[in-house]
Amino acid sequence: MEICSTPDESNIEFAVPVEVYDGYGSAKHVYPTEQIERVADLFVADGGSDEVAVADEVRLYTIPHDALR
């Protein structure tokens, strides 16, 4: 499943380690392993694009999954 994309087709990588959990249906939940300030801190795009579009079925979090229990 494609988690995100950029308008200029830059390569996107996670900037921090993440855990991905399956949700209901085709939903994916992406949690960082350490708390971050904002969702945008999850990604880094080579090519300089700051604009990242997230797929409809993807939920992004700033707090680790274990911290939400």
C-alpha positions in Angstrom: 0.0 0.0 0.0 1.2 3.5 -0.8 1.3 5.5 2.4 2.1 8.9 0.9 3.3 10.7 -2.2 4.5 14.1 -3.2 3.3 16.3 -6.1 6.7 16.2 -7.8 7.3 12.5 -7.3 10.3 13.0 -4.9 11.5 9.9 -3.1 10.0 9.8 0.4 11.4 8.0 3.4 10.5 7.9 7.0 12.7 10.4 9.0 12.3 8.4 12.2 11.8 4.7 13.0 8.1 3.7 12.8 5.7 0.9 13.5 2.9 0.2 11.1 -0.3 -1.6 12.4 -3.2 -2.8 10.3 -6.6 -1.4 11.2 -10.1 -2.3 10.0 -10.4 -3.0 6.3 -7.4 -1.6 4.5 -6.5 1.1 7.1 -2.9 1.5 8.2 -1.8 3.2 11.4 1.7 4.6 11.5 3.3 5.3 14.9 6.8 6.7 15.5 8.9 4.7 18.0 9.7 7.9 19.9 7.5 10.9 20.3 7.8 13.7 17.7 6.5 17.2 17.5 4.3 17.0 14.4 3.2 14.5 11.9 5.3 16.2 9.2 8.4 15.1 11.1 7.6 11.5 10.1 8.8 12.0 6.5 11.8 13.4 4.6 11.7 13.8 0.8 14.8 14.0 -1.3 14.3 16.5 -3.9 13.2 19.2 -1.5 9.5 18.7 -1.6 7.8 19.7 1.7 4.4 18.8 0.5 3.4 15.2 1.3 -0.1 13.8 0.5 -1.2 10.8 2.8 -3.4 8.1 1.4 -7.0 8.1 2.7 -6.7 4.8 4.6 -3.6 5.9 6.5 -3.6 7.4 10.0 -0.4 9.1 11.3 0.5 9.7 14.9 3.1 11.6 16.9 3.1 9.4 20.0 4.4 5.8 20.1 1.7 3.1 20.1 2.8 1.7 23.5 2.4 5.2 25.0 -1.3 5.3 24.0 -2.2 2.1 25.9 
